[in-house]
Amino acid sequence: DQAIRPHALGRFRDLLEATARHPAMLFYLDNWRNTAPGSPGARGKEEGINENYARELMELHTLGVNGGYTQADVIALAHILTGWGLGRPRDGVNQGGFVFDAGRHDFGDKLFLGHVIRGSGMAEAEQAFDILARSPATAKHLGFELAQYFVADEPPPALVDRLARRYLETDGSIRAVLKTLFTAA
């Protein structure tokens, strides 16, 4: 309700970030543990890189299984997302929402999907989300997933291509892509 519903008919890029910051996603895919090795905040269960969320973000949420990323891209995205986690209770107040812990972040430069991302904290994830959301592979993957859900298990390739084009033309407007899908002959 908090992450998906407000963005369901908006830009995919906004939906992508909202889900990445949601405590359920951070917890379920273990990004709350994702910590730069040797960083000041590395301790206990938060002692190293966790690739779970980075891999799922590319494989399921954006580019797709054959979306052109490599294991090096998974590792780079995991490093980009270090320090993204959940708040801890402090002074009896529940701080269980999203927090960025700079003490657990890898501030080195990263190479992600052919783009150099300079070590800059949270801005790194913003750049990575932009790259993922604007990728033609993401457009095609999302077009396929929507056509598969609403039309057929094996949707017509021409329809998937049409949806992908509309996605790219509208900077990821979910509403525009759905309108194209629902008005397709």
HELIX and SHEET records of a PDB file:
HELIX    1   1 ARG A    5  HIS A    7  5                                   3    
HELIX    2   2 PHE A   12  ARG A   21  1                                  10    
HELIX    3   3 PRO A   23  TYR A   28  1                                   6    
HELIX    4   4 ASN A   31  ARG A   33  5                                   3    
HELIX    5   5 ASN A   52  GLU A   56  1                                   5    
HELIX    6   6 LEU A   57  HIS A   61  3                                   5    
HELIX    7   7 GLN A   71  ILE A   80  1                                  10    
HELIX    8   8 ALA A  102  ARG A  104  5                                   3    
HELIX    9   9 MET A  122  ALA A  133  1                                  12    
HELIX   10  10 PRO A  136  PHE A  150  1                                  15    
HELIX   11  11 PRO A  157  GLU A  169  1                                  13    
HELIX   12  12 ILE A  174  PHE A  182  1                                   9    
SHEET    1   A 2 TRP A  84  LEU A  86  0                                        
SHEET    2   A 2 PHE A  98  PHE A 100 -1                                        
SHEET    1   B 2 LYS A 110  PHE A 112  0                                        
SHEET    2   B 2 HIS A 115  ILE A 117 -1                                        
END                                                                             
